[in-house]
């Protein structure tokens, strides 16, 4: 099984969160479309059909990749 690049996953999660905030502040058709697009991309990247499952798997992937980097003496993802 292919493992998604953590940088791509982090970018998708960040975009998803930003769009959810924008939508909560003021719902616009453009924001709704962009949120649907990034939700589909996140689901496809994580290989699941629901955005909730995609977020959970993405979080787990980022946590495991951070642990692997820390264990190898690498920089944490926050750097």
Jmol script that loads the backbone (N, CA, C; Angstrom):
load data "model"
ATOM      1  N   UNK A   1       0.833  -1.183   0.000  1.00  0.00           N
ATOM      2  CA  UNK A   1       0.000   0.000   0.000  1.00  0.00           C
ATOM      3  C   UNK A   1       0.883   1.253   0.000  1.00  0.00           C
ATOM      4  N   UNK A   2       0.532   2.202  -0.817  1.00  0.00           N
ATOM      5  CA  UNK A   2       1.264   3.458  -0.870  1.00  0.00           C
ATOM      6  C   UNK A   2       0.890   4.341   0.306  1.00  0.00           C
ATOM      7  N   UNK A   3       1.878   5.003   0.862  1.00  0.00           N
ATOM      8  CA  UNK A   3       1.646   5.921   1.977  1.00  0.00           C
ATOM      9  C   UNK A   3       1.729   7.347   1.437  1.00  0.00           C
ATOM     10  N   UNK A   4       0.714   8.161   1.677  1.00  0.00           N
ATOM     11  CA  UNK A   4       0.738   9.537   1.185  1.00  0.00           C
ATOM     12  C   UNK A   4       1.888  10.339   1.802  1.00  0.00           C
ATOM     13  N   UNK A   5       2.367  11.294   1.058  1.00  0.00           N
ATOM     14  CA  UNK A   5       3.412  12.195   1.546  1.00  0.00           C
ATOM     15  C   UNK A   5       2.829  13.054   2.666  1.00  0.00           C
ATOM     16  N   UNK A   6       3.443  13.029   3.855  1.00  0.00           N
ATOM     17  CA  UNK A   6       2.915  13.824   4.968  1.00  0.00           C
ATOM     18  C   UNK A   6       2.796  15.319   4.647  1.00  0.00           C
ATOM     19  N   UNK A   7       3.671  15.847   3.814  1.00  0.00           N
ATOM     20  CA  UNK A   7       3.582  17.272   3.465  1.00  0.00           C
ATOM     21  C   UNK A   7       2.313  17.556   2.669  1.00  0.00           C
ATOM     22  N   UNK A   8       1.964  16.661   1.763  1.00  0.00           N
ATOM     23  CA  UNK A   8       0.738  16.817   0.975  1.00  0.00           C
ATOM     24  C   UNK A   8      -0.473  16.713   1.889  1.00  0.00           C
ATOM     25  N   UNK A   9      -0.445  15.739   2.784  1.00  0.00           N
ATOM     26  CA  UNK A   9      -1.559  15.542   3.715  1.00  0.00           C
ATOM     27  C   UNK A   9      -1.725  16.764   4.609  1.00  0.00           C
ATOM     28  N   UNK A  10      -0.619  17.281   5.118  1.00  0.00           N
ATOM     29  CA  UNK A  10      -0.681  18.466   5.982  1.00  0.00           C
ATOM     30  C   UNK A  10      -1.260  19.652   5.216  1.00  0.00           C
ATOM     31  N   UNK A  11      -0.867  19.818   3.968  1.00  0.00           N
ATOM     32  CA  UNK A  11      -1.382  20.911   3.140  1.00  0.00           C
ATOM     33  C   UNK A  11      -2.892  20.771   2.942  1.00  0.00           C
ATOM     34  N   UNK A  12      -3.353  19.558   2.659  1.00  0.00           N
ATOM     35  CA  UNK A  12      -4.784  19.334   2.474  1.00  0.00           C
ATOM     36  C   UNK A  12      -5.559  19.600   3.764  1.00  0.00           C
ATOM     37  N   UNK A  13      -5.034  19.138   4.895  1.00  0.00           N
ATOM     38  CA  UNK A  13      -5.713  19.382   6.173  1.00  0.00           C
ATOM     39  C   UNK A  13      -5.782  20.875   6.493  1.00  0.00           C
ATOM     40  N   UNK A  14      -4.703  21.578   6.226  1.00  0.00           N
ATOM     41  CA  UNK A  14      -4.680  23.021   6.477  1.00  0.00           C
ATOM     42  C   UNK A  14      -5.698  23.736   5.600  1.00  0.00           C
ATOM     43  N   UNK A  15      -5.746  23.358   4.337  1.00  0.00           N
ATOM     44  CA  UNK A  15      -6.705  23.977   3.410  1.00  0.00           C
ATOM     45  C   UNK A  15      -8.140  23.664   3.831  1.00  0.00           C
ATOM     46  N   UNK A  16      -8.377  22.415   4.224  1.00  0.00           N
ATOM     47  CA  UNK A  16      -9.709  22.010   4.677  1.00  0.00           C
ATOM     48  C   UNK A  16     -10.136  22.849   5.885  1.00  0.00           C
ATOM     49  N   UNK A  17      -9.250  22.978   6.861  1.00  0.00           N
ATOM     50  CA  UNK A  17      -9.571  23.748   8.075  1.00  0.00           C
ATOM     51  C   UNK A  17      -9.839  25.213   7.740  1.00  0.00           C
ATOM     52  N   UNK A  18      -9.019  25.790   6.890  1.00  0.00           N
ATOM     53  CA  UNK A  18      -9.206  27.192   6.503  1.00  0.00           C
ATOM     54  C   UNK A  18     -10.553  27.408   5.818  1.00  0.00           C
ATOM     55  N   UNK A  19     -10.904  26.486   4.941  1.00  0.00           N
ATOM     56  CA  UNK A  19     -12.176  26.612   4.236  1.00  0.00           C
ATOM     57  C   UNK A  19     -13.366  26.423   5.172  1.00  0.00           C
ATOM     58  N   UNK A  20     -13.241  25.514   6.137  1.00  0.00           N
ATOM     59  CA  UNK A  20     -14.322  25.336   7.115  1.00  0.00           C
ATOM     60  C   UNK A  20     -14.526  26.603   7.922  1.00  0.00           C
ATOM     61  N   UNK A  21     -13.440  27.257   8.305  1.00  0.00           N
ATOM     62  CA  UNK A  21     -13.531  28.522   9.043  1.00  0.00           C
ATOM     63  C   UNK A  21     -14.185  29.581   8.173  1.00  0.00           C
ATOM     64  N   UNK A  22     -13.749  29.698   6.925  1.00  0.00           N
ATOM     65  CA  UNK A  22     -14.334  30.681   6.000  1.00  0.00           C
ATOM     66  C   UNK A  22     -15.823  30.439   5.812  1.00  0.00           C
ATOM     67  N   UNK A  23     -16.183  29.182   5.680  1.00  0.00           N
ATOM     68  CA  UNK A  23     -17.583  28.845   5.481  1.00  0.00           C
ATOM     69  C   UNK A  23     -18.415  29.194   6.718  1.00  0.00           C
ATOM     70  N   UNK A  24     -17.861  28.978   7.894  1.00  0.00           N
ATOM     71  CA  UNK A  24     -18.583  29.302   9.130  1.00  0.00           C
ATOM     72  C   UNK A  24     -18.781  30.807   9.284  1.00  0.00           C
ATOM     73  N   UNK A  25     -17.797  31.573   8.821  1.00  0.00           N
ATOM     74  CA  UNK A  25     -17.886  33.033   8.927  1.00  0.00           C
ATOM     75  C   UNK A  25     -18.885  33.613   7.948  1.00  0.00           C
ATOM     76  N   UNK A  26     -18.817  33.138   6.720  1.00  0.00           N
ATOM     77  CA  UNK A  26     -19.701  33.665   5.674  1.00  0.00           C
ATOM     78  C   UNK A  26     -19.743  32.664   4.529  1.00  0.00           C
ATOM     79  N   UNK A  27     -20.858  31.969   4.407  1.00  0.00           N
ATOM     80  CA  UNK A  27     -20.960  30.940   3.382  1.00  0.00           C
ATOM     81  C   UNK A  27     -21.116  31.581   2.003  1.00  0.00           C
ATOM     82  N   UNK A  28     -20.195  31.222   1.126  1.00  0.00           N
ATOM     83  CA  UNK A  28     -20.210  31.694  -0.260  1.00  0.00           C
ATOM     84  C   UNK A  28     -20.162  30.483  -1.182  1.00  0.00           C
ATOM     85  N   UNK A  29     -20.763  30.571  -2.351  1.00  0.00           N
ATOM     86  CA  UNK A  29     -20.738  29.442  -3.283  1.00  0.00           C
ATOM     87  C   UNK A  29     -19.314  28.982  -3.626  1.00  0.00           C
ATOM     88  N   UNK A  30     -18.404  29.916  -3.781  1.00  0.00           N
ATOM     89  CA  UNK A  30     -17.015  29.567  -4.109  1.00  0.00           C
ATOM     90  C   UNK A  30     -16.375  28.746  -2.982  1.00  0.00           C
ATOM     91  N   UNK A  31     -16.633  29.142  -1.754  1.00  0.00           N
ATOM     92  CA  UNK A  31     -16.083  28.424  -0.601  1.00  0.00           C
ATOM     93  C   UNK A  31     -16.664  27.019  -0.519  1.00  0.00           C
ATOM     94  N   UNK A  32     -17.948  26.897  -0.778  1.00  0.00           N
ATOM     95  CA  UNK A  32     -18.605  25.592  -0.752  1.00  0.00           C
ATOM     96  C   UNK A  32     -17.975  24.673  -1.795  1.00  0.00           C
ATOM     97  N   UNK A  33     -17.737  25.191  -3.005  1.00  0.00           N
ATOM     98  CA  UNK A  33     -17.110  24.388  -4.066  1.00  0.00           C
ATOM     99  C   UNK A  33     -15.690  23.981  -3.699  1.00  0.00           C
ATOM    100  N   UNK A  34     -14.927  24.935  -3.190  1.00  0.00           N
ATOM    101  CA  UNK A  34     -13.547  24.640  -2.818  1.00  0.00           C
ATOM    102  C   UNK A  34     -13.481  23.626  -1.682  1.00  0.00           C
ATOM    103  N   UNK A  35     -14.384  23.741  -0.719  1.00  0.00           N
ATOM    104  CA  UNK A  35     -14.421  22.794   0.391  1.00  0.00           C
ATOM    105  C   UNK A  35     -14.766  21.393  -0.114  1.00  0.00           C
ATOM    106  N   UNK A  36     -15.701  21.302  -1.043  1.00  0.00           N
ATOM    107  CA  UNK A  36     -16.051  20.003  -1.627  1.00  0.00           C
ATOM    108  C   UNK A  36     -14.850  19.412  -2.372  1.00  0.00           C
ATOM    109  N   UNK A  37     -14.133  20.252  -3.113  1.00  0.00           N
ATOM    110  CA  UNK A  37     -12.958  19.787  -3.861  1.00  0.00           C
ATOM    111  C   UNK A  37     -11.860  19.282  -2.935  1.00  0.00           C
ATOM    112  N   UNK A  38     -11.537  20.047  -1.910  1.00  0.00           N
ATOM    113  CA  UNK A  38     -10.466  19.627  -1.002  1.00  0.00           C
ATOM    114  C   UNK A  38     -10.904  18.412  -0.182  1.00  0.00           C
ATOM    115  N   UNK A  39     -12.182  18.301   0.126  1.00  0.00           N
ATOM    116  CA  UNK A  39     -12.685  17.126   0.838  1.00  0.00           C
ATOM    117  C   UNK A  39     -12.510  15.876  -0.015  1.00  0.00           C
ATOM    118  N   UNK A  40     -12.841  15.974  -1.298  1.00  0.00           N
ATOM    119  CA  UNK A  40     -12.659  14.838  -2.207  1.00  0.00           C
ATOM    120  C   UNK A  40     -11.183  14.476  -2.343  1.00  0.00           C
ATOM    121  N   UNK A  41     -10.327  15.492  -2.440  1.00  0.00           N
ATOM    122  CA  UNK A  41      -8.893  15.243  -2.564  1.00  0.00           C
ATOM    123  C   UNK A  41      -8.347  14.567  -1.306  1.00  0.00           C
ATOM    124  N   UNK A  42      -8.788  15.012  -0.163  1.00  0.00           N
ATOM    125  CA  UNK A  42      -8.343  14.420   1.097  1.00  0.00           C
ATOM    126  C   UNK A  42      -8.806  12.965   1.195  1.00  0.00           C
ATOM    127  N   UNK A  43     -10.041  12.709   0.836  1.00  0.00           N
ATOM    128  CA  UNK A  43     -10.551  11.333   0.857  1.00  0.00           C
ATOM    129  C   UNK A  43      -9.785  10.446  -0.123  1.00  0.00           C
ATOM    130  N   UNK A  44      -9.536  10.943  -1.318  1.00  0.00           N
ATOM    131  CA  UNK A  44      -8.804  10.164  -2.311  1.00  0.00           C
ATOM    132  C   UNK A  44      -7.369   9.901  -1.852  1.00  0.00           C
ATOM    133  N   UNK A  45      -6.735  10.900  -1.292  1.00  0.00           N
ATOM    134  CA  UNK A  45      -5.361  10.752  -0.823  1.00  0.00           C
ATOM    135  C   UNK A  45      -5.261   9.710   0.281  1.00  0.00           C
ATOM    136  N   UNK A  46      -6.239   9.700   1.167  1.00  0.00           N
ATOM    137  CA  UNK A  46      -6.209   8.783   2.298  1.00  0.00           C
ATOM    138  C   UNK A  46      -6.875   7.444   1.979  1.00  0.00           C
ATOM    139  N   UNK A  47      -7.528   7.332   0.831  1.00  0.00           N
ATOM    140  CA  UNK A  47      -8.135   6.077   0.405  1.00  0.00           C
ATOM    141  C   UNK A  47      -9.395   5.702   1.163  1.00  0.00           C
ATOM    142  N   UNK A  48     -10.184   6.700   1.520  1.00  0.00           N
ATOM    143  CA  UNK A  48     -11.445   6.466   2.238  1.00  0.00           C
ATOM    144  C   UNK A  48     -12.558   7.259   1.567  1.00  0.00           C
ATOM    145  N   UNK A  49     -13.794   7.004   2.001  1.00  0.00           N
ATOM    146  CA  UNK A  49     -14.915   7.682   1.348  1.00  0.00           C
ATOM    147  C   UNK A  49     -15.548   8.800   2.165  1.00  0.00           C
ATOM    148  N   UNK A  50     -15.232   8.889   3.462  1.00  0.00           N
ATOM    149  CA  UNK A  50     -15.810   9.980   4.246  1.00  0.00           C
ATOM    150  C   UNK A  50     -14.710  10.924   4.722  1.00  0.00           C
ATOM    151  N   UNK A  51     -15.040  12.194   4.775  1.00  0.00           N
ATOM    152  CA  UNK A  51     -14.050  13.190   5.187  1.00  0.00           C
ATOM    153  C   UNK A  51     -13.656  12.992   6.649  1.00  0.00           C
ATOM    154  N   UNK A  52     -14.574  12.523   7.461  1.00  0.00           N
ATOM    155  CA  UNK A  52     -14.252  12.263   8.870  1.00  0.00           C
ATOM    156  C   UNK A  52     -13.181  11.181   8.985  1.00  0.00           C
ATOM    157  N   UNK A  53     -13.332  10.099   8.207  1.00  0.00           N
ATOM    158  CA  UNK A  53     -12.327   9.033   8.198  1.00  0.00           C
ATOM    159  C   UNK A  53     -11.000   9.535   7.628  1.00  0.00           C
ATOM    160  N   UNK A  54     -11.083  10.375   6.599  1.00  0.00           N
ATOM    161  CA  UNK A  54      -9.867  10.919   5.993  1.00  0.00           C
ATOM    162  C   UNK A  54      -9.098  11.773   6.991  1.00  0.00           C
ATOM    163  N   UNK A  55      -9.803  12.589   7.753  1.00  0.00           N
ATOM    164  CA  UNK A  55      -9.147  13.438   8.749  1.00  0.00           C
ATOM    165  C   UNK A  55      -8.503  12.579   9.832  1.00  0.00           C
ATOM    166  N   UNK A  56      -9.221  11.561  10.304  1.00  0.00           N
ATOM    167  CA  UNK A  56      -8.676  10.682  11.348  1.00  0.00           C
ATOM    168  C   UNK A  56      -7.420   9.968  10.849  1.00  0.00           C
ATOM    169  N   UNK A  57      -7.464   9.458   9.623  1.00  0.00           N
ATOM    170  CA  UNK A  57      -6.294   8.762   9.081  1.00  0.00           C
ATOM    171  C   UNK A  57      -5.147   9.725   8.807  1.00  0.00           C
ATOM    172  N   UNK A  58      -5.483  10.912   8.352  1.00  0.00           N
ATOM    173  CA  UNK A  58      -4.441  11.911   8.102  1.00  0.00           C
ATOM    174  C   UNK A  58      -3.748  12.304   9.401  1.00  0.00           C
ATOM    175  N   UNK A  59      -4.526  12.505  10.452  1.00  0.00           N
ATOM    176  CA  UNK A  59      -3.943  12.817  11.759  1.00  0.00           C
ATOM    177  C   UNK A  59      -3.012  11.695  12.218  1.00  0.00           C
ATOM    178  N   UNK A  60      -3.468  10.458  12.075  1.00  0.00           N
ATOM    179  CA  UNK A  60      -2.646   9.313  12.484  1.00  0.00           C
ATOM    180  C   UNK A  60      -1.362   9.239  11.661  1.00  0.00           C
ATOM    181  N   UNK A  61      -1.464   9.503  10.374  1.00  0.00           N
ATOM    182  CA  UNK A  61      -0.273   9.495   9.515  1.00  0.00           C
ATOM    183  C   UNK A  61       0.722  10.561   9.949  1.00  0.00           C
ATOM    184  N   UNK A  62       0.238  11.752  10.231  1.00  0.00           N
ATOM    185  CA  UNK A  62       1.135  12.836  10.637  1.00  0.00           C
ATOM    186  C   UNK A  62       1.775  12.547  11.993  1.00  0.00           C
ATOM    187  N   UNK A  63       1.032  11.958  12.897  1.00  0.00           N
ATOM    188  CA  UNK A  63       1.595  11.596  14.197  1.00  0.00           C
ATOM    189  C   UNK A  63       2.680  10.543  14.031  1.00  0.00           C
ATOM    190  N   UNK A  64       2.403   9.517  13.227  1.00  0.00           N
ATOM    191  CA  UNK A  64       3.399   8.454  13.047  1.00  0.00           C
ATOM    192  C   UNK A  64       4.627   8.956  12.300  1.00  0.00           C
ATOM    193  N   UNK A  65       4.444   9.859  11.347  1.00  0.00           N
ATOM    194  CA  UNK A  65       5.598  10.381  10.617  1.00  0.00           C
ATOM    195  C   UNK A  65       6.436  11.293  11.510  1.00  0.00           C
ATOM    196  N   UNK A  66       5.792  11.997  12.437  1.00  0.00           N
ATOM    197  CA  UNK A  66       6.524  12.838  13.383  1.00  0.00           C
ATOM    198  C   UNK A  66       7.339  11.962  14.326  1.00  0.00           C
ATOM    199  N   UNK A  67       6.726  10.874  14.807  1.00  0.00           N
ATOM    200  CA  UNK A  67       7.443   9.951  15.703  1.00  0.00           C
ATOM    201  C   UNK A  67       8.638   9.332  14.989  1.00  0.00           C
ATOM    202  N   UNK A  68       8.454   8.963  13.735  1.00  0.00           N
ATOM    203  CA  UNK A  68       9.546   8.365  12.970  1.00  0.00           C
ATOM    204  C   UNK A  68      10.679   9.371  12.783  1.00  0.00           C
ATOM    205  N   UNK A  69      10.320  10.612  12.508  1.00  0.00           N
ATOM    206  CA  UNK A  69      11.349  11.641  12.317  1.00  0.00           C
ATOM    207  C   UNK A  69      12.077  11.922  13.633  1.00  0.00           C
ATOM    208  N   UNK A  70      11.341  11.974  14.723  1.00  0.00           N
ATOM    209  CA  UNK A  70      11.960  12.217  16.023  1.00  0.00           C
ATOM    210  C   UNK A  70      12.861  11.052  16.431  1.00  0.00           C
ATOM    211  N   UNK A  71      12.434   9.845  16.131  1.00  0.00           N
ATOM    212  CA  UNK A  71      13.216   8.662  16.470  1.00  0.00           C
ATOM    213  C   UNK A  71      14.483   8.548  15.658  1.00  0.00           C
ATOM    214  N   UNK A  72      14.479   9.100  14.455  1.00  0.00           N
ATOM    215  CA  UNK A  72      15.644   9.050  13.583  1.00  0.00           C
ATOM    216  C   UNK A  72      16.575  10.244  13.805  1.00  0.00           C
ATOM    217  N   UNK A  73      16.256  11.065  14.800  1.00  0.00           N
ATOM    218  CA  UNK A  73      17.069  12.250  15.050  1.00  0.00           C
ATOM    219  C   UNK A  73      16.792  13.368  14.070  1.00  0.00           C
ATOM    220  N   UNK A  74      15.690  13.224  13.283  1.00  0.00           N
ATOM    221  CA  UNK A  74      15.352  14.261  12.320  1.00  0.00           C
ATOM    222  C   UNK A  74      14.608  15.406  12.983  1.00  0.00           C
ATOM    223  N   UNK A  75      14.293  16.385  12.191  1.00  0.00           N
ATOM    224  CA  UNK A  75      13.544  17.539  12.681  1.00  0.00           C
ATOM    225  C   UNK A  75      12.085  17.157  12.830  1.00  0.00           C
ATOM    226  N   UNK A  76      11.416  17.751  13.792  1.00  0.00           N
ATOM    227  CA  UNK A  76       9.986  17.509  13.928  1.00  0.00           C
ATOM    228  C   UNK A  76       9.263  18.240  12.806  1.00  0.00           C
ATOM    229  N   UNK A  77       8.033  17.848  12.567  1.00  0.00           N
ATOM    230  CA  UNK A  77       7.244  18.467  11.499  1.00  0.00           C
ATOM    231  C   UNK A  77       6.930  19.916  11.776  1.00  0.00           C
ATOM    232  N   UNK A  78       7.005  20.320  13.030  1.00  0.00           N
ATOM    233  CA  UNK A  78       6.681  21.702  13.391  1.00  0.00           C
ATOM    234  C   UNK A  78       7.800  22.660  13.042  1.00  0.00           C
ATOM    235  N   UNK A  79       8.970  22.155  12.704  1.00  0.00           N
ATOM    236  CA  UNK A  79      10.115  23.033  12.428  1.00  0.00           C
ATOM    237  C   UNK A  79      10.036  23.548  11.028  1.00  0.00           C
TER     238      UNK A  79
END
end "model"
wireframe off; spacefill off
backbone 0.3
color backbone group
